[in-house]
């Protein structure tokens, strides 16, 4: 997989593991969390190339979710 320079931080990985422990405990480990972060980054990059408006909508929904939690 081409990471294109993106390297998740330990803090990012820890946050994902915390969420995985609640929602996907069988995969709550650093390797899975790292791969998940990289794939998400690449997915959003590709989405921006395909449909920029959809990407903006997704990012706005994500921002609203963060503000409400």
N, C-alpha and C positions, 0 to 999 in steps of 0.2 A: 504494500500500500504506500502510495506517495503522500507523505505528510506535508509537503510543500512548506517546510519551515516551521510548522506549528508543533510545539512541544507543550503538552499540558503540564501545569505546575503541580507540585505535591498538594497544594491547597485545593486546586480544582478537582484533583483525583479524590481527595478526602471527602469533598462535598458530594461527589457522585456516589461514592461508596455509601455515605450516610443515606442517600435517597434509595440506593439499591437495597440496602438492608430492610427498608420498609416495603418496597415494591417489587423486588426481584432478588430475594435473599440468596438464592442458589448461585447468583453471579456477582455477589458483593465482594469483589476482590480488585486489587490495583490493576492487574492486567486487563480485565474486562472493562473497568472504568476508563482506563487510558484509551483503549480501542474505541469505546463508545464516544468519548470526547472528540477524537480525531475524525471518526465517521460523521459525527454531527457537524463539525466544522466544514468538512468537505461537502456534505449534503447542502448546507446553507450557501456555500460558495457556488455550487452548481445551480441551485435554485435561483440565485440572483442572476445567473447568466440566462436561464430559461425564461423566468417570469419575475421581473424586478418588482412589479406591483404586489404579487403574492408574497414575495420575501418581505416587503415593507409591512404588509398586513400581519404576517406571522411574528415579526419582530415587535410590532405594536401590541399584539395580544400577549406576547411573552412579557413585555414591560409592564402591562397592566396586571398580569398575574403576580409578578414580583412585588408590585406596589400594594396589592391586596393581601399579601401574606405576611 
